[in-house]
């Protein structure tokens, strides 16, 4: 049972019509205790973005963080994977982007303590046409102190307006990279998009790290991909590698993160290690001079291609 203290606060009367939660990037008001916003992005499908969002969010919550997942994929797999029935999604991230609801109206608690989600619906698939003339629109709330300490944005498998919007709202990008042939294909394009958003919309955007997923230690190709990625982008690749694991694949069909479905499996252990590593990297980023907290340099982008 979810502790009532873990449930999101109710929105004040009339808050559903307040536009302050959908604001231009140029008018952001710094919050004294903002959450860290990490967009999980890769335009290639099937690389583990949603699986990483669900299980990393659960792992962060398990070690004491207050986590909010924003589902920006019209397929809504992150919402389904956390047991959120489509009939209970009265509002979605689509309504937030369109200014028809606040983020607080949308957020739903999950069965995992300290983990909430802003679900998506298929309405998101038409958002590009509806807001194509409003490219400074951002899914960026201004939570009170005591709200989420981490916000994870599950992006769609494309570099469309939704993904650009997530990058505009994020502090950093986490890139899941599958340990299979052509894994590096498209990484250069993603990094170029990050650089473009950084120069035009969000000057503080950075690459938080690259997480290698679906690794099979028995497969020579998987091991070669790991070596290639580490050679091209070593300082940005997390030490933790997410293995290919049946329990990780089974968990979403039960509407559960793998840490709830089977805490002892190797997939659960890997996501707990990744959460710990991300917290450690956050501490390093805080201590590092700002000019060093940039994206991968041009030589690495070229190598990644």
Backbone bond lengths (Angstrom), bond angles and torsions (degrees), N, CA, C in turn:
res aa  C-N    CA-C-N  psi(-1)  N-CA   C-N-CA  omega(-1)  CA-C   N-CA-C  phi
1 X - - - 1.467 - - 1.517 109.30 -
2 X 1.293 116.25 138.32 1.457 120.50 -178.53 1.511 110.31 -77.98
3 X 1.322 117.38 131.83 1.455 122.49 175.72 1.522 109.54 -63.03
4 X 1.364 118.99 133.08 1.475 119.99 178.67 1.511 112.53 -55.48
5 X 1.337 117.44 -27.64 1.465 119.05 179.94 1.504 111.76 -67.95
6 X 1.354 116.21 -18.96 1.459 119.78 -179.14 1.512 112.77 -87.57
7 X 1.342 117.77 -8.06 1.453 120.49 -178.09 1.515 109.90 -78.19
8 X 1.352 119.46 147.56 1.449 121.67 178.44 1.511 110.52 -67.63
9 X 1.341 115.49 145.65 1.456 120.42 179.49 1.514 110.28 -66.32
10 X 1.338 116.83 146.40 1.451 120.52 178.38 1.517 109.72 -70.87
11 X 1.325 115.58 144.03 1.456 119.84 178.80 1.513 109.10 -72.36
12 X 1.351 118.57 145.48 1.450 121.00 176.81 1.508 110.39 -66.11
13 X 1.356 117.40 157.61 1.467 120.39 179.55 1.514 111.83 -53.44
14 X 1.336 115.32 134.12 1.465 120.39 177.18 1.506 114.35 82.67
15 X 1.354 117.36 -2.57 1.462 119.03 -175.56 1.505 112.57 -65.37
16 X 1.345 118.12 -21.71 1.468 120.63 -175.95 1.508 112.10 -64.53
17 X 1.353 117.28 -18.11 1.449 119.29 -177.68 1.517 112.50 -107.23
18 X 1.339 116.55 4.35 1.447 118.77 179.49 1.528 109.71 -78.72
19 X 1.324 119.16 130.59 1.459 121.07 -177.76 1.512 113.51 -86.13
20 X 1.340 118.53 0.59 1.454 119.81 -170.32 1.523 113.31 -67.23
21 X 1.330 117.67 -17.26 1.459 119.16 -178.71 1.524 111.89 -88.12
22 X 1.305 118.66 -2.75 1.458 122.45 174.04 1.518 105.46 -124.79
23 X 1.332 116.11 95.41 1.459 119.92 -168.48 1.515 111.19 -125.04
24 X 1.343 117.68 149.64 1.451 120.04 174.20 1.515 110.20 -63.50
25 X 1.323 116.01 146.75 1.456 119.80 -179.43 1.520 111.65 -61.26
26 X 1.315 117.15 -29.93 1.458 120.83 -176.64 1.515 112.88 -70.89
27 X 1.337 117.75 -13.75 1.456 118.98 -177.61 1.525 112.28 -117.65
28 X 1.336 117.25 25.08 1.453 119.62 177.35 1.522 110.49 -62.20
29 X 1.312 115.81 138.12 1.452 121.19 175.68 1.522 107.47 -105.29
30 X 1.339 117.55 119.04 1.466 118.45 -177.85 1.521 111.44 -58.62
31 X 1.327 115.35 137.92 1.451 121.42 177.99 1.523 107.81 -101.57
32 X 1.346 118.92 134.63 1.460 119.41 -177.07 1.522 113.22 -62.08
33 X 1.333 118.06 -26.21 1.462 121.43 178.20 1.528 109.85 -135.96
34 X 1.323 117.37 67.13 1.474 118.71 -177.82 1.520 111.08 -77.23
35 X 1.321 116.89 157.00 1.468 118.90 172.31 1.519 109.61 -75.98
36 X 1.298 116.09 160.12 1.456 120.51 171.08 1.515 107.35 -85.28
37 X 1.324 117.00 126.69 1.463 122.49 -176.09 1.530 108.39 -107.24
38 X 1.330 116.15 117.78 1.462 121.60 -178.63 1.521 109.01 -121.05
39 X 1.337 116.14 119.79 1.460 121.53 176.96 1.528 108.78 -89.98
40 X 1.321 116.03 129.31 1.461 121.47 178.58 1.516 107.02 -98.64
41 X 1.339 116.70 106.71 1.466 120.49 -166.67 1.519 112.34 -136.13
42 X 1.319 114.46 141.67 1.459 124.75 169.00 1.523 105.43 -170.20
43 X 1.334 116.89 125.47 1.466 118.58 -175.70 1.522 113.39 -70.13
44 X 1.346 117.25 -13.76 1.459 120.34 175.91 1.518 109.37 -78.93
45 X 1.326 116.90 138.58 1.449 121.13 176.91 1.517 111.92 -84.56
46 X 1.311 117.28 158.83 1.443 121.84 175.02 1.506 115.87 72.27
47 X 1.334 117.37 24.16 1.471 119.98 -178.82 1.525 111.96 -101.60
48 X 1.338 117.63 -3.69 1.455 119.76 177.25 1.518 115.13 101.65
49 X 1.344 117.80 22.20 1.480 119.58 179.56 1.525 111.39 -62.55
50 X 1.330 116.26 -53.55 1.462 119.54 -176.85 1.520 111.14 -67.33
51 X 1.313 117.38 -41.45 1.467 120.89 177.19 1.521 110.44 -58.85
52 X 1.329 116.30 -41.06 1.461 120.30 178.82 1.526 110.98 -67.95
53 X 1.331 117.08 -42.07 1.470 119.63 179.38 1.521 110.95 -59.44
54 X 1.336 116.54 -47.35 1.463 121.35 -177.41 1.531 111.15 -64.85
55 X 1.314 116.37 -49.89 1.462 119.61 -171.63 1.518 113.48 -82.53
56 X 1.320 117.57 -31.25 1.459 119.07 173.12 1.528 109.51 -67.89
57 X 1.341 116.63 -41.41 1.457 120.14 176.81 1.515 111.43 -59.37
58 X 1.332 116.31 -43.69 1.469 120.66 178.84 1.523 111.04 -65.01
59 X 1.329 116.65 -41.61 1.468 120.41 -179.80 1.526 111.11 -65.24
60 X 1.339 117.24 -41.89 1.462 120.00 177.38 1.528 110.68 -62.76
61 X 1.339 116.36 -41.32 1.464 120.39 177.50 1.526 110.57 -63.57
62 X 1.331 116.57 -37.05 1.460 121.07 -178.40 1.519 112.46 -65.91
63 X 1.335 117.08 -27.49 1.475 119.37 179.57 1.528 111.33 -99.21
64 X 1.360 116.04 14.89 1.459 119.66 168.42 1.509 117.39 108.49
65 X 1.338 118.20 -3.08 1.457 120.16 179.26 1.530 110.42 -80.75
66 X 1.336 115.60 153.23 1.464 122.04 173.46 1.524 106.52 -97.01
67 X 1.324 118.24 115.28 1.465 121.99 -167.60 1.526 111.05 -119.28
68 X 1.325 114.69 137.80 1.463 121.93 173.02 1.521 107.91 -122.59
69 X 1.331 117.58 128.67 1.459 122.20 173.86 1.516 108.56 -102.85
70 X 1.332 116.31 128.16 1.465 121.71 173.92 1.526 107.51 -101.62
71 X 1.314 116.63 116.59 1.462 121.40 179.87 1.522 108.50 -88.97
72 X 1.333 116.55 107.10 1.465 121.70 179.64 1.517 112.11 -106.95
73 X 1.320 117.74 11.85 1.463 121.56 177.70 1.529 108.19 -97.34
74 X 1.339 118.10 122.36 1.474 119.88 -179.82 1.527 113.96 -55.18
75 X 1.331 117.66 -24.75 1.461 120.27 178.55 1.527 112.11 -68.30
76 X 1.324 117.02 -22.97 1.459 121.18 175.68 1.515 114.91 65.80
77 X 1.330 117.60 28.41 1.459 119.34 -176.37 1.527 113.35 -68.86
78 X 1.335 116.90 -32.19 1.467 118.87 177.62 1.519 110.47 -64.55
79 X 1.341 115.94 -38.95 1.466 120.40 178.54 1.527 110.46 -65.69
80 X 1.327 116.43 -47.20 1.467 120.70 179.40 1.519 110.94 -63.70
81 X 1.336 116.78 -40.36 1.458 121.46 -178.89 1.514 113.55 -66.50
82 X 1.335 116.74 -16.52 1.465 120.58 176.25 1.527 111.33 -104.74
83 X 1.333 115.91 14.78 1.453 120.37 173.28 1.513 115.34 79.50
84 X 1.343 118.05 19.66 1.460 121.21 179.43 1.527 109.03 -89.11
85 X 1.320 116.53 108.64 1.462 121.88 -179.61 1.528 110.08 -66.65
86 X 1.335 116.72 141.29 1.469 120.65 -178.44 1.524 112.04 -60.31
87 X 1.322 118.07 -29.92 1.463 120.41 -179.46 1.518 112.82 -70.49
88 X 1.342 117.26 -19.65 1.461 120.41 -179.11 1.529 112.26 -90.28
89 X 1.338 116.91 -1.01 1.472 120.39 -177.28 1.531 109.92 -89.46
90 X 1.323 115.18 73.72 1.460 120.05 -179.35 1.529 110.87 -61.68
91 X 1.326 115.47 -43.34 1.457 121.86 173.87 1.521 108.04 -120.94
92 X 1.324 116.14 160.92 1.460 120.33 179.12 1.522 109.37 -142.53
93 X 1.325 115.17 178.79 1.458 119.27 178.13 1.532 111.10 -62.64
94 X 1.317 117.18 -23.79 1.464 120.33 173.98 1.531 110.57 -58.69
95 X 1.330 116.92 -45.03 1.464 120.92 -179.31 1.521 111.31 -64.14
96 X 1.338 116.96 -34.11 1.460 120.26 178.07 1.527 110.11 -67.86
97 X 1.333 116.22 -46.24 1.469 120.06 179.60 1.526 112.00 -61.72
98 X 1.321 116.90 -34.23 1.456 120.93 -178.30 1.525 112.68 -86.47
99 X 1.331 117.13 -0.11 1.451 120.59 178.42 1.514 114.06 75.70
100 X 1.324 117.25 17.46 1.468 120.95 -177.51 1.524 112.85 -96.71
101 X 1.328 116.97 -4.71 1.465 121.92 177.13 1.520 107.90 -158.14
102 X 1.317 116.03 157.77 1.457 120.32 174.36 1.521 108.97 -90.94
103 X 1.309 115.38 165.65 1.462 119.31 179.12 1.521 110.44 -61.65
104 X 1.313 117.24 -35.35 1.465 120.20 179.50 1.530 111.46 -64.58
105 X 1.327 117.30 -32.24 1.467 119.91 177.48 1.520 111.48 -65.14
106 X 1.316 116.23 -30.03 1.466 122.16 -169.42 1.527 112.55 -89.68
107 X 1.334 116.45 -34.72 1.461 121.26 -170.93 1.526 112.14 -63.01
108 X 1.340 115.09 132.80 1.464 122.53 177.80 1.524 109.67 -121.03
109 X 1.325 118.12 143.47 1.466 119.93 174.55 1.527 110.24 -73.43
110 X 1.311 116.74 155.11 1.466 121.55 173.80 1.524 108.82 -112.54
111 X 1.311 116.02 178.39 1.460 120.48 177.92 1.525 111.80 -72.93
112 X 1.334 116.91 -9.79 1.462 121.50 -180.00 1.533 108.87 -92.51
113 X 1.313 119.22 120.82 1.465 120.25 177.44 1.526 111.46 -56.81
114 X 1.328 116.11 139.00 1.469 124.80 178.58 1.534 113.36 70.76
115 X 1.315 118.11 11.59 1.467 120.92 177.57 1.525 109.63 -124.11
116 X 1.342 116.12 122.17 1.462 122.71 177.14 1.517 108.99 -122.64
117 X 1.328 115.88 166.49 1.463 119.78 179.80 1.517 110.40 -142.39
118 X 1.327 115.44 141.90 1.458 122.36 167.95 1.525 105.62 -99.47
119 X 1.335 118.67 104.64 1.463 121.33 -171.00 1.527 112.68 -75.14
120 X 1.317 114.57 166.02 1.472 120.09 176.44 1.520 109.53 -116.85
121 X 1.328 114.63 167.02 1.462 122.02 173.32 1.524 107.84 -137.34
122 X 1.321 115.91 173.55 1.464 120.62 179.61 1.520 112.51 -64.54
123 X 1.338 117.46 -15.74 1.467 120.21 176.90 1.522 111.60 -56.23
124 X 1.334 116.63 -28.38 1.464 120.68 -179.15 1.528 112.19 -60.65
125 X 1.330 117.14 -25.22 1.465 119.82 -176.88 1.517 112.29 -64.47
126 X 1.334 117.61 -22.06 1.463 120.18 179.21 1.503 114.32 -101.13
127 X 1.342 117.13 7.20 1.461 119.04 -173.65 1.524 112.36 -68.56
128 X 1.336 116.73 -28.74 1.462 119.22 -177.00 1.524 110.94 -63.24
129 X 1.319 117.11 -41.36 1.459 120.12 178.91 1.522 111.32 -69.11
130 X 1.327 116.40 -36.70 1.455 120.38 -174.22 1.520 113.61 -74.59
131 X 1.330 117.68 -31.11 1.468 119.31 -177.30 1.524 112.11 -119.14
132 X 1.326 117.20 23.06 1.466 120.28 -176.49 1.520 112.69 -61.91
133 X 1.314 117.85 -22.46 1.451 120.91 179.85 1.533 111.80 -94.81
134 X 1.342 117.16 3.93 1.458 120.22 -176.48 1.516 109.46 -127.21
135 X 1.309 117.22 65.77 1.463 121.11 -172.27 1.526 113.10 -76.63
136 X 1.340 117.63 -3.92 1.458 117.95 175.23 1.524 111.16 -95.16
137 X 1.327 116.67 7.10 1.460 119.85 178.68 1.521 108.42 -73.96
138 X 1.323 116.36 130.77 1.463 119.68 -174.62 1.506 111.75 -134.43
139 X 1.324 115.25 140.92 1.450 121.23 178.21 1.519 107.35 -85.52
140 X 1.330 114.63 74.22 1.466 119.69 -173.89 1.522 108.97 -130.72
141 X 1.318 117.39 109.44 1.456 120.67 177.63 1.523 109.73 -89.56
142 X 1.320 116.70 169.35 1.452 121.89 174.75 1.529 107.83 -120.85
143 X 1.352 117.02 77.77 1.456 120.51 -173.95 1.521 112.50 -66.20
144 X 1.305 116.45 154.65 1.452 121.61 175.25 1.522 108.86 -74.18
145 X 1.347 116.99 157.32 1.470 117.92 169.94 1.527 109.07 -56.01
146 X 1.317 116.86 140.35 1.453 120.83 -177.63 1.515 112.83 99.75
147 X 1.347 117.06 -12.19 1.461 120.07 174.74 1.532 108.65 -81.11
148 X 1.331 116.55 -156.72 1.461 120.98 -175.47 1.524 112.27 -56.37
149 X 1.320 115.20 139.96 1.461 120.28 171.51 1.528 110.37 -92.44
150 X 1.344 116.05 -24.91 1.468 120.85 175.12 1.527 109.31 -132.62
151 X 1.329 115.28 134.57 1.464 122.21 172.47 1.521 106.74 -117.50
152 X 1.328 116.36 122.20 1.465 122.13 178.04 1.521 108.23 -109.11
153 X 1.338 116.87 125.86 1.460 121.31 -179.79 1.524 109.15 -104.59
154 X 1.332 115.85 117.91 1.464 120.59 176.88 1.521 108.64 -87.39
155 X 1.332 116.23 110.31 1.466 121.88 -174.59 1.525 111.58 -89.83
156 X 1.346 117.11 156.16 1.472 120.31 175.93 1.523 110.91 -72.37
157 X 1.339 118.07 163.22 1.464 121.04 -179.30 1.521 112.55 -81.56
158 X 1.315 116.48 60.26 1.467 122.06 176.31 1.517 107.90 -166.63
159 X 1.328 116.07 163.13 1.464 120.71 176.95 1.525 108.74 -98.44
160 X 1.340 116.23 56.53 1.453 120.56 -178.70 1.522 110.39 -93.84
161 X 1.337 116.38 -169.23 1.452 121.12 -176.81 1.528 111.77 -61.93
162 X 1.331 117.20 -33.50 1.459 119.62 179.54 1.526 111.19 -64.33
163 X 1.330 116.59 -42.90 1.459 120.17 179.12 1.521 110.62 -67.84
164 X 1.332 117.35 -42.65 1.467 120.59 177.39 1.519 110.02 -61.79
165 X 1.339 116.43 -39.31 1.454 121.17 177.89 1.525 111.00 -61.29
166 X 1.339 115.63 -43.10 1.464 119.79 178.46 1.524 110.80 -62.48
167 X 1.339 116.52 -41.36 1.456 120.05 178.54 1.528 111.32 -65.27
168 X 1.331 116.00 -36.29 1.460 119.99 178.82 1.522 111.49 -66.31
169 X 1.337 116.27 -29.45 1.458 120.94 -178.06 1.527 112.83 -89.95
170 X 1.345 117.31 -15.27 1.464 120.96 -169.90 1.517 113.19 -89.88
171 X 1.321 114.54 157.87 1.461 121.43 168.62 1.520 110.28 -85.23
172 X 1.342 116.25 -31.33 1.458 120.23 -174.39 1.528 110.20 -156.40
173 X 1.335 114.49 162.43 1.464 122.15 179.56 1.520 109.14 -114.11
174 X 1.319 115.96 133.24 1.453 121.97 171.19 1.526 106.68 -109.95
175 X 1.330 116.62 126.38 1.467 121.43 -174.70 1.526 110.50 -110.89
176 X 1.343 118.66 109.42 1.470 120.16 171.71 1.530 109.10 -75.97
177 X 1.319 116.65 134.52 1.464 121.09 -178.13 1.523 108.54 -131.47
178 X 1.325 115.64 118.40 1.459 121.06 -177.22 1.515 110.95 -73.06
179 X 1.321 116.87 139.11 1.466 121.91 -178.74 1.526 110.43 -84.49
180 X 1.320 115.98 63.18 1.448 121.79 178.89 1.522 110.44 -141.19
181 X 1.333 114.75 169.52 1.463 121.02 -179.23 1.527 110.26 -54.74
182 X 1.333 117.27 140.99 1.457 125.00 -177.82 1.528 112.59 70.50
183 X 1.341 117.88 14.47 1.458 120.07 -179.19 1.526 111.57 -59.45
184 X 1.334 115.74 -36.90 1.463 119.18 -177.87 1.524 112.56 -81.79
185 X 1.347 115.85 -10.98 1.459 118.44 179.84 1.536 109.08 -65.91
186 X 1.277 116.81 126.21 1.457 120.80 179.76 1.511 114.37 94.34
187 X 1.356 118.09 -15.36 1.459 119.19 179.48 1.524 110.99 -63.15
188 X 1.331 116.54 -38.83 1.458 120.10 178.31 1.528 111.12 -60.91
189 X 1.347 116.34 -41.27 1.466 119.77 178.74 1.526 111.06 -64.02
190 X 1.327 116.79 -40.16 1.462 120.39 178.07 1.526 110.14 -62.39
191 X 1.327 116.96 -43.55 1.460 120.35 -179.28 1.527 110.96 -65.78
192 X 1.336 117.06 -34.66 1.461 119.95 176.45 1.521 110.79 -66.05
193 X 1.328 116.93 -38.07 1.466 120.51 176.97 1.517 110.44 -64.62
194 X 1.335 116.44 -42.52 1.466 120.42 177.07 1.532 110.20 -59.39
195 X 1.336 116.49 -44.22 1.463 120.29 179.48 1.526 111.43 -63.01
196 X 1.349 116.74 -38.29 1.462 120.83 179.09 1.526 111.06 -65.88
197 X 1.335 116.31 -44.64 1.469 119.80 178.49 1.517 110.09 -64.65
198 X 1.311 116.42 -38.07 1.464 121.18 179.46 1.533 111.13 -62.78
199 X 1.334 116.75 -38.52 1.469 120.12 -176.78 1.525 113.06 -81.55
200 X 1.333 117.79 -21.86 1.463 119.53 -174.03 1.527 114.80 -114.14
201 X 1.321 117.77 -33.36 1.464 120.59 -172.32 1.521 114.50 -120.16
202 X 1.324 116.78 -36.65 1.455 119.98 -170.29 1.525 110.29 -142.49
203 X 1.327 117.52 84.68 1.474 120.66 -173.91 1.519 114.43 -62.91
204 X 1.316 118.34 -17.58 1.461 120.91 -178.39 1.531 113.31 -93.41
205 X 1.325 117.06 0.60 1.458 120.37 -177.81 1.525 111.25 -64.84
206 X 1.328 116.35 142.10 1.459 121.06 179.89 1.531 109.66 -146.80
207 X 1.315 115.38 163.95 1.461 121.21 171.53 1.522 107.70 -85.64
208 X 1.329 116.58 115.00 1.467 119.38 178.72 1.517 109.89 -73.57
209 X 1.329 116.36 -42.98 1.451 118.99 178.75 1.512 112.30 173.94
210 X 1.326 115.46 166.45 1.462 123.55 176.76 1.521 107.08 -112.19
211 X 1.341 116.36 125.92 1.460 120.11 178.59 1.520 108.97 -110.17
212 X 1.317 115.96 124.89 1.457 122.13 -179.76 1.524 109.03 -82.35
213 X 1.337 116.47 126.99 1.456 121.62 -174.03 1.533 111.31 -120.72
214 X 1.338 115.28 164.38 1.468 122.92 175.26 1.530 111.77 54.43
215 X 1.311 115.56 42.56 1.462 120.64 -178.57 1.523 110.66 -84.16
216 X 1.322 115.54 133.00 1.460 122.42 176.46 1.523 107.42 -117.51
217 X 1.320 116.45 105.22 1.464 121.40 -175.15 1.523 112.49 -62.39
218 X 1.347 117.92 -19.58 1.467 120.88 179.92 1.519 112.15 -82.07
219 X 1.337 116.19 -9.94 1.463 122.00 -174.68 1.524 109.81 -100.58
220 X 1.327 116.99 119.90 1.460 120.71 -179.58 1.521 111.94 -61.39
221 X 1.350 117.00 -34.53 1.456 120.10 179.93 1.529 110.92 -64.96
222 X 1.332 117.38 -41.65 1.462 120.69 177.45 1.521 110.74 -59.10
223 X 1.325 116.58 -43.77 1.456 120.58 -179.64 1.523 111.44 -66.89
224 X 1.342 116.86 -34.21 1.462 120.21 178.55 1.527 110.90 -69.10
225 X 1.340 116.52 -38.49 1.469 120.16 177.19 1.526 110.21 -61.82
226 X 1.320 116.75 -43.51 1.469 120.50 177.54 1.524 110.24 -57.56
227 X 1.332 116.60 -46.38 1.473 120.69 -179.43 1.522 110.99 -62.95
228 X 1.344 117.16 -42.92 1.465 120.70 -178.42 1.526 111.55 -64.56
229 X 1.336 116.37 -44.43 1.465 119.82 -178.65 1.517 110.52 -65.36
230 X 1.319 117.12 -42.52 1.459 119.77 179.62 1.529 111.28 -65.26
231 X 1.313 116.91 -33.98 1.459 119.87 179.06 1.532 111.05 -68.64
232 X 1.338 117.02 -38.91 1.458 120.77 -175.46 1.528 113.26 -82.94
233 X 1.325 117.33 -32.77 1.468 119.98 -173.40 1.518 110.37 -139.91
234 X 1.313 117.30 48.39 1.459 121.22 -166.88 1.520 114.30 -57.05
235 X 1.357 116.94 -47.57 1.456 117.85 -172.92 1.521 112.96 -71.63
236 X 1.335 117.52 -11.47 1.457 120.47 -179.88 1.526 113.09 -101.92
237 X 1.313 118.25 -6.01 1.463 120.89 -177.22 1.527 109.03 -90.65
238 X 1.338 116.18 128.38 1.458 119.37 177.42 1.523 110.74 -66.52
239 X 1.318 116.34 149.14 1.462 120.32 175.88 1.528 110.55 -66.30
240 X 1.326 116.22 -35.34 1.464 120.90 -179.02 1.523 111.01 -69.18
241 X 1.315 116.43 132.63 1.460 123.19 175.00 1.532 107.70 -116.66
242 X 1.332 116.43 130.97 1.462 120.69 179.78 1.531 108.95 -87.08
243 X 1.324 118.12 117.48 1.472 120.11 -176.45 1.526 111.86 -78.02
244 X 1.311 115.59 157.23 1.461 119.95 169.02 1.519 107.40 -70.63
245 X 1.344 116.70 124.13 1.448 120.85 -170.68 1.525 110.46 -146.31
246 X 1.325 117.30 128.04 1.457 122.20 -177.35 1.525 111.12 -60.10
247 X 1.319 118.15 -39.00 1.461 121.37 -177.28 1.527 111.46 -65.72
248 X 1.323 116.52 -34.64 1.470 120.52 175.72 1.521 110.28 -64.28
249 X 1.322 116.47 -39.75 1.467 121.17 -180.00 1.525 112.17 -71.32
250 X 1.327 117.69 -33.65 1.458 121.50 -177.40 1.525 113.15 -75.91
251 X 1.321 117.33 -34.26 1.466 121.98 -170.01 1.530 114.52 -54.48
252 X 1.365 119.99 -44.18 1.472 119.16 -177.47 1.524 113.95 -60.38
253 X 1.331 117.80 -29.64 1.460 119.62 -179.34 1.528 112.04 -68.62
254 X 1.334 115.98 -15.21 1.464 121.43 176.01 1.529 111.46 -102.11
255 X 1.349 116.78 4.73 1.458 120.88 -179.38 1.511 112.77 66.96
256 X 1.343 116.09 32.84 1.463 120.23 -176.98 1.524 110.58 -133.51
257 X 1.330 117.63 146.86 1.466 120.09 167.15 1.524 108.86 -66.90
258 X 1.315 117.08 156.66 1.452 119.20 -177.78 1.527 110.89 -66.08
259 X 1.345 118.05 -27.47 1.458 120.01 179.25 1.521 111.50 -66.89
260 X 1.325 117.60 -25.37 1.462 121.78 175.64 1.525 109.70 -87.52
261 X 1.320 116.20 -38.69 1.467 122.11 -177.51 1.531 111.42 -68.25
262 X 1.346 116.46 -43.77 1.461 120.48 179.66 1.529 108.74 -156.70
263 X 1.307 115.36 91.63 1.467 121.18 -175.47 1.521 112.73 -63.44
264 X 1.326 117.17 -27.87 1.469 120.87 -172.93 1.524 114.11 -88.16
265 X 1.340 118.17 -7.28 1.469 118.76 -176.65 1.528 110.72 -73.11
266 X 1.324 116.00 163.55 1.469 120.18 -175.92 1.532 111.75 -66.06
267 X 1.346 117.19 -29.11 1.456 120.03 178.26 1.516 111.54 -65.91
268 X 1.328 117.01 -43.97 1.469 121.43 177.91 1.522 110.74 -61.58
269 X 1.319 116.24 -44.95 1.461 120.50 -179.95 1.526 111.12 -61.58
270 X 1.345 116.52 -37.69 1.459 120.32 -179.95 1.530 111.00 -66.05
271 X 1.331 117.82 -43.07 1.463 119.83 -179.53 1.525 112.11 -68.55
272 X 1.323 117.64 -31.58 1.462 119.77 174.11 1.526 110.44 -65.99
273 X 1.325 116.71 -39.93 1.472 119.84 177.04 1.522 110.51 -65.25
274 X 1.348 116.23 -40.69 1.464 119.61 179.74 1.527 110.83 -62.89
275 X 1.329 117.48 -42.19 1.469 120.90 178.84 1.521 110.41 -60.84
276 X 1.331 116.40 -43.65 1.466 120.32 178.41 1.522 111.15 -62.85
277 X 1.335 116.12 -40.41 1.468 120.88 -179.84 1.527 111.00 -66.52
278 X 1.325 116.81 -38.33 1.463 120.26 178.96 1.525 110.53 -65.50
279 X 1.330 117.26 -42.17 1.457 120.39 176.75 1.522 110.43 -60.17
280 X 1.328 117.05 -42.44 1.462 120.95 178.84 1.526 111.28 -64.94
281 X 1.337 116.31 -40.75 1.465 119.28 178.73 1.530 110.93 -65.97
282 X 1.337 116.34 -34.80 1.463 120.12 176.33 1.522 110.54 -60.14
283 X 1.322 116.63 -42.86 1.468 120.21 178.86 1.525 110.73 -62.84
284 X 1.322 116.47 -39.35 1.463 120.67 178.89 1.516 111.37 -66.95
285 X 1.343 116.62 -38.81 1.460 120.69 179.52 1.522 111.43 -64.70
286 X 1.330 116.33 -38.47 1.462 120.45 178.89 1.525 110.27 -64.11
287 X 1.339 115.96 -37.97 1.466 120.06 -177.49 1.519 113.02 -81.23
288 X 1.334 117.80 -15.08 1.466 122.28 -174.74 1.516 110.90 -85.11
289 X 1.363 118.15 143.52 1.460 120.13 175.15 1.519 111.11 -57.03
290 X 1.363 119.26 143.37 1.466 122.61 -175.21 1.518 114.00 -55.36
291 X 1.356 117.99 -36.83 1.455 119.58 -175.87 1.522 112.53 -67.05
292 X 1.365 117.37 -16.52 1.461 119.79 178.74 1.517 112.35 -89.18
293 X 1.338 117.23 -9.08 1.459 120.81 -177.03 1.511 111.46 -92.68
294 X 1.323 117.23 49.48 1.450 121.00 -177.39 1.508 112.42 -99.75
295 X 1.329 115.41 -165.36 1.456 120.60 178.16 1.519 109.41 -89.40
296 X 1.304 117.32 179.26 1.459 121.87 177.73 1.525 108.74 -65.65
297 X 1.329 116.84 137.05 1.461 119.02 -174.60 1.520 112.02 -71.88
298 X 1.327 115.52 170.71 1.464 120.84 -172.77 1.519 112.60 -63.99
299 X 1.334 117.08 -33.74 1.465 118.89 179.19 1.522 110.77 -65.10
300 X 1.351 115.92 -38.78 1.444 119.24 179.60 1.520 110.86 -70.26
301 X 1.348 116.36 -36.64 1.467 119.76 176.75 1.522 109.73 -60.18
302 X 1.318 116.29 -42.76 1.462 119.90 -179.56 1.523 110.18 -64.94
303 X 1.343 115.35 -41.33 1.457 118.95 -179.71 1.509 111.55 -66.02
304 X 1.351 116.27 -35.68 1.462 119.26 -178.20 1.502 112.56 -67.96
305 X 1.317 116.52 -24.26 1.469 119.17 -179.36 1.502 110.85 -70.06
